[in-house]
Amino acid sequence: MNMQKIVDMLFPVLLAAVGWLLSEIASFQNRLIEIESKMPILITDDGTPTDSPISAARRQQLKDDLMDDIHDLQVRVKLMEERQK
């Protein structure tokens, strides 16, 4: 087979591959710009992450549940100590 025919047949495929690659690079660049624009919202100047309202509410709910459990355990221990007396 003639090399010129092979090159002529592969040229459109290679051109399409390069076009796809360039569009993917542009897509990645747009995603990176979007992520970088949101970074100041997520991380403060000193490098600590900020709380979103959802995670802060969940953490508060977890803290309340733990405090309830601790209080319940303290009451049980106190009752057990009084029974042993």
ABEGO torsion letter per residue (X at the ends): XBAAAAAAAAAAAAAAAAAAAAAAAAAAAAAAAAAAAAAAAABBAAGBBBBBAAAAAAAAAAAAAAAAAAAAAAAAAAAAAAAAX
